[in-house]
Amino acid sequence: MQPITRLISSITDGNLWTYILSLGKEIEIQDKEVAKLVFEKFGFLPNNLMIMTVLFRLRKDGYISKEKFKGERAYKATEKGLKELEEAKTVYQNFLQKI
């Protein structure tokens, strides 16, 4: 695998939580819409098993909250999740400055 391919994989599928928190910053996102929204906004299509795993862990640890949106299961980022997302932005910015 080429280094750039590995990098792209690690910052997309390998860090799906950042994209999920970003989607849920302002509105409720239905679980079934996550893959489509990630593809539309960020340009890659994560698999559904990975999405469900990440959503479960984010909910369990309090980074997203369970919501109902149009009668469907949905989520929204919590204050804890938004703080974590801001910290991720700082990490990415620091990394970019160093390379």
N, CA, C and O of each residue as an XYZ file, in Angstrom:
396
protein
N       0.850     -1.178      0.000
C       0.000      0.000      0.000
C       0.895      1.239      0.000
O       1.864      1.318      0.754
N       0.563      2.180     -0.835
C       1.327      3.423     -0.902
C       1.085      4.262      0.346
O       0.006      4.194      0.933
N       2.069      5.047      0.756
C       1.895      5.872      1.956
C       0.678      6.798      1.880
O      -0.033      6.957      2.872
N       0.430      7.409      0.724
C      -0.707      8.336      0.634
C      -2.031      7.592      0.781
O      -2.978      8.132      1.352
N      -2.111      6.366      0.276
C      -3.324      5.556      0.418
C      -3.567      5.232      1.883
O      -4.701      5.286      2.360
N      -2.510      4.898      2.585
C      -2.611      4.604      4.020
C      -3.043      5.844      4.806
O      -3.861      5.753      5.722
N      -2.484      7.005      4.441
C      -2.852      8.253      5.112
C      -4.333      8.555      4.903
O      -5.041      8.886      5.855
N      -4.799      8.442      3.670
C      -6.205      8.714      3.377
C      -7.108      7.781      4.167
O      -8.124      8.214      4.711
N      -6.752      6.520      4.235
C      -7.545      5.557      5.001
C      -7.581      5.921      6.482
O      -8.627      5.829      7.123
N      -6.439      6.332      7.019
C      -6.391      6.631      8.452
C      -7.152      7.900      8.810
O      -7.671      8.009      9.921
N      -7.230      8.859      7.898
C      -7.957     10.094      8.231
C      -9.418     10.068      7.786
O     -10.162     11.011      8.054
N      -9.830      9.006      7.116
C     -11.247      8.884      6.749
C     -11.875      7.786      7.601
O     -12.390      8.067      8.684
N     -11.843      6.554      7.135
C     -12.455      5.442      7.878
C     -11.844      5.279      9.262
O     -12.546      4.922     10.209
N     -10.563      5.531      9.391
C      -9.876      5.354     10.669
C     -10.253      6.383     11.722
O      -9.982      6.184     12.906
N     -10.868      7.469     11.310
C     -11.297      8.510     12.239
C     -12.735      8.929     11.967
O     -13.064     10.115     11.973
N     -13.570      7.950     11.732
C     -14.969      8.199     11.392
C     -15.680      9.014     12.463
O     -16.604      9.767     12.153
N     -15.269      8.879     13.698
C     -15.917      9.600     14.790
C     -15.893     11.107     14.573
O     -16.843     11.795     14.947
N     -14.815     11.641     13.971
C     -14.741     13.093     13.760
C     -15.814     13.547     12.767
O     -16.418     14.607     12.938
N     -16.040     12.757     11.754
C     -17.035     13.107     10.741
C     -18.452     12.983     11.299
O     -19.317     13.804     10.994
N     -18.682     11.975     12.103
C     -20.004     11.778     12.710
C     -20.310     12.916     13.686
O     -21.417     13.454     13.676
N     -19.354     13.282     14.517
C     -19.578     14.408     15.433
C     -19.805     15.698     14.664
O     -20.646     16.512     15.045
N     -19.070     15.886     13.598
C     -19.227     17.090     12.789
C     -20.630     17.184     12.188
O     -21.221     18.263     12.160
N     -21.159     16.068     11.713
C     -22.510     16.063     11.145
C     -23.565     16.409     12.196
O     -24.559     17.069     11.893
N     -23.344     15.962     13.424
C     -24.336     16.154     14.477
C     -24.129     17.393     15.317
O     -24.692     17.500     16.407
N     -23.327     18.339     14.830
C     -23.068     19.556     15.605
C     -24.322     20.395     15.823
O     -24.551     20.894     16.925
N     -25.128     20.553     14.791
C     -26.226     21.505     14.869
C     -27.612     20.884     14.755
O     -28.583     21.451     15.257
N     -27.723     19.733     14.107
C     -29.035     19.128     13.893
C     -29.002     17.651     14.232
O     -27.932     17.052     14.341
N     -30.182     17.065     14.398
C     -30.277     15.628     14.624
C     -30.052     14.913     13.293
O     -30.575     15.327     12.258
N     -29.280     13.854     13.333
C     -28.975     13.063     12.142
C     -29.529     11.660     12.352
O     -29.226     11.012     13.354
N     -30.330     11.196     11.419
C     -30.847      9.835     11.504
C     -29.716      8.853     11.238
O     -28.891      9.068     10.350
N     -29.683      7.776     12.013
C     -28.645      6.758     11.856
C     -28.522      6.291     10.411
O     -27.419      6.133      9.887
N     -29.674      6.073      9.775
C     -29.657      5.530      8.421
C     -29.153      6.522      7.378
O     -28.891      6.132      6.240
N     -29.013      7.792      7.740
C     -28.548      8.822      6.807
C     -27.046      9.096      6.906
O     -26.498      9.826      6.080
N     -26.384      8.528      7.892
C     -24.980      8.859      8.148
C     -24.092      8.593      6.934
O     -23.339      9.478      6.526
N     -24.160      7.407      6.354
C     -23.284      7.064      5.228
C     -23.468      8.041      4.072
O     -22.493      8.530      3.501
N     -24.718      8.320      3.734
C     -25.005      9.237      2.630
C     -24.463     10.633      2.921
O     -23.858     11.257      2.049
N     -24.673     11.122      4.136
C     -24.214     12.461      4.494
C     -22.694     12.561      4.542
O     -22.126     13.570      4.127
N     -22.033     11.520      5.045
C     -20.566     11.507      5.047
C     -20.052     11.557      3.610
O     -19.117     12.297      3.307
N     -20.657     10.781      2.741
C     -20.238     10.778      1.338
C     -20.460     12.150      0.688
O     -19.580     12.660     -0.006
N     -21.626     12.738      0.914
C     -21.931     14.032      0.313
C     -21.037     15.153      0.827
O     -20.598     16.002      0.052
N     -20.767     15.160      2.122
C     -20.005     16.273      2.713
C     -18.494     16.055      2.689
O     -17.732     17.004      2.504
N     -18.052     14.787      2.878
C     -16.624     14.541      3.047
C     -15.990     13.701      1.944
O     -14.766     13.586      1.883
N     -16.812     13.111      1.068
C     -16.283     12.447     -0.115
C     -15.819     11.013      0.035
O     -15.081     10.522     -0.819
N     -16.224     10.327      1.085
C     -15.924      8.900      1.191
C     -17.136      8.191      1.768
O     -17.960      8.798      2.452
N     -17.235      6.904      1.486
C     -18.410      6.127      1.887
C     -18.009      5.051      2.893
O     -17.465      4.014      2.513
N     -18.278      5.299      4.182
C     -17.950      4.296      5.196
C     -18.951      3.148      5.161
O     -20.094      3.320      4.739
N     -18.507      1.971      5.609
C     -19.439      0.839      5.624
C     -20.363      0.935      6.837
O     -20.026      1.541      7.854
N     -21.523      0.327      6.700
C     -22.559      0.439      7.726
C     -22.171     -0.186      9.063
O     -22.548      0.331     10.114
N     -21.430     -1.281      9.039
C     -21.005     -1.903     10.294
C     -20.100     -0.954     11.080
O     -20.234     -0.827     12.297
N     -19.189     -0.297     10.385
C     -18.301      0.660     11.051
C     -19.104      1.837     11.606
O     -18.835      2.303     12.713
N     -20.071      2.311     10.856
C     -20.909      3.416     11.322
C     -21.641      3.025     12.604
O     -21.639      3.778     13.578
N     -22.260      1.861     12.601
C     -23.012      1.419     13.780
C     -22.098      1.232     14.991
O     -22.475      1.553     16.118
N     -20.896      0.712     14.748
C     -19.930      0.535     15.831
C     -19.525      1.873     16.429
O     -19.505      2.035     17.649
N     -19.203      2.827     15.571
C     -18.783      4.151     16.044
C     -19.934      4.857     16.753
O     -19.727      5.460     17.806
N     -21.138      4.794     16.196
C     -22.287      5.418     16.858
C     -22.518      4.806     18.241
O     -22.774      5.528     19.205
N     -22.427      3.489     18.339
C     -22.608      2.819     19.630
C     -21.592      3.322     20.646
O     -21.947      3.651     21.777
N     -20.333      3.379     20.242
C     -19.282      3.814     21.181
C     -19.434      5.287     21.564
O     -19.240      5.653     22.723
N     -19.779      6.126     20.592
C     -19.966      7.542     20.900
C     -21.136      7.746     21.864
O     -21.051      8.570     22.775
N     -22.217      7.007     21.670
C     -23.368      7.088     22.583
C     -22.986      6.602     23.973
O     -23.282      7.250     24.976
N     -22.324      5.449     24.015
C     -21.944      4.823     25.287
C     -21.064      5.760     26.122
O     -21.190      5.816     27.345
N     -20.176      6.489     25.451
C     -19.238      7.364     26.156
C     -19.735      8.802     26.313
O     -19.017      9.652     26.840
N     -20.961      9.077     25.857
C     -21.564     10.385     26.088
C     -21.192     11.475     25.099
O     -21.409     12.655     25.376
N     -20.638     11.108     23.954
C     -20.256     12.117     22.958
C     -21.409     12.481     22.034
O     -21.402     13.552     21.428
N     -22.394     11.606     21.922
C     -23.626     11.901     21.198
C     -24.795     11.464     22.055
O     -24.655     10.605     22.926
N     -25.943     12.058     21.802
C     -27.144     11.679     22.542
C     -28.153     11.063     21.593
O     -28.217     11.409     20.413
N     -28.938     10.144     22.132
C     -30.022      9.543     21.357
C     -31.123     10.568     21.200
O     -31.493     11.258     22.151
N     -31.629     10.657     20.019
C     -32.717     11.572     19.711
C     -33.748     10.832     18.879
O     -33.511      9.708     18.436
N     -34.856     11.446     18.675
C     -35.856     10.979     17.709
C     -36.020     12.103     16.701
O     -36.179     13.265     17.075
N     -35.981     11.755     15.425
C     -36.169     12.735     14.371
C     -37.084     12.119     13.328
O     -36.746     11.113     12.704
N     -38.240     12.729     13.145
C     -39.253     12.203     12.226
C     -39.605     10.751     12.562
O     -39.806      9.925     11.671
N     -39.674     10.461     13.851
C     -40.046      9.133     14.309
C     -38.965      8.081     14.167
O     -39.214      6.905     14.434
N     -37.788      8.470     13.760
C     -36.683      7.530     13.556
C     -35.593      7.773     14.593
O     -35.489      8.862     15.158
N     -34.785      6.748     14.835
C     -33.642      6.864     15.731
C     -32.624      7.828     15.108
O     -32.293      7.726     13.927
N     -32.148      8.747     15.917
C     -31.209      9.750     15.424
C     -30.229     10.088     16.543
O     -30.327      9.549     17.646
N     -29.299     10.969     16.259
C     -28.346     11.399     17.275
C     -27.999     12.858     17.052
O     -28.256     13.430     15.992
N     -27.408     13.442     18.083
C     -26.887     14.797     18.016
C     -25.668     14.856     18.930
O     -25.648     14.215     19.982
N     -24.659     15.614     18.539
C     -23.454     15.744     19.349
C     -23.788     16.448     20.667
O     -24.558     17.408     20.693
N     -23.203     15.959     21.746
C     -23.365     16.581     23.061
C     -22.265     17.633     23.247
O     -21.380     17.778     22.404
N     -22.337     18.357     24.354
C     -21.271     19.316     24.671
C     -19.923     18.602     24.772
O     -18.903     19.108     24.304
N     -19.936     17.432     25.382
C     -18.714     16.637     25.500
C     -18.179     16.271     24.113
O     -16.972     16.320     23.878
N     -19.071     15.907     23.202
C     -18.678     15.568     21.838
C     -18.132     16.764     21.081
O     -17.153     16.641     20.344
N     -18.762     17.930     21.259
C     -18.295     19.141     20.590
C     -16.914     19.551     21.097
O     -16.076     20.018     20.325
N     -16.685     19.375     22.387
C     -15.366     19.682     22.955
C     -14.310     18.753     22.363
O     -13.208     19.190     22.031
N     -14.645     17.486     22.235
C     -13.720     16.504     21.658
C     -13.417     16.840     20.196
O     -12.281     16.696     19.745
N     -14.429     17.282     19.466
C     -14.252     17.668     18.074
C     -13.323     18.881     17.958
O     -12.478     18.931     17.064
N     -13.474     19.838     18.841
C     -12.580     21.007     18.841
C     -11.138     20.592     19.137
O     -10.199     21.117     18.539
N     -10.975     19.656     20.054
C      -9.627     19.156     20.354
C      -9.033     18.442     19.140
O      -7.835     18.557     18.880
N      -9.859     17.709     18.400
C      -9.392     17.029     17.185
C      -8.928     18.048     16.150
O      -7.916     17.839     15.482
N      -9.658     19.142     16.016
C      -9.255     20.198     15.077
C      -7.879     20.749     15.448
O      -7.040     20.980     14.577
N      -7.658     20.954     16.730
C      -6.368     21.458     17.199
C      -5.248     20.469     16.878
O      -4.170     20.867     16.436
N      -5.505     19.193     17.100
C      -4.506     18.159     16.791
C      -4.180     18.185     15.306
O      -3.007     18.169     14.933
N      -5.199     18.225     14.451
C      -4.970     18.272     13.005
C      -4.192     19.527     12.607
O      -3.266     19.448     11.799
N      -4.554     20.666     13.157
C      -3.857     21.907     12.831
C      -2.389     21.848     13.242
O      -1.509     22.248     12.480
N      -2.131     21.351     14.441
C      -0.741     21.221     14.906
C       0.049     20.273     14.024
O       1.210     20.533     13.707
N      -0.573     19.182     13.629
C       0.079     18.223     12.758
C       0.438     18.867     11.415
O       1.559     18.714     10.930
N      -0.509     19.581     10.822
C      -0.263     20.222      9.525
C       0.844     21.253      9.593
O       1.612     21.398      8.642
N       0.937     21.966     10.693
C       2.005     22.947     10.847
C       3.379     22.291     10.930
O       4.381     22.894     10.546
N       3.428     21.063     11.427
C       4.705     20.382     11.604
C       5.221     19.715     10.344
O       6.425     19.499     10.210
N       4.318     19.379      9.401
C       4.802     18.672      8.217
C       5.106     19.590      7.071
O       5.522     19.133      6.006
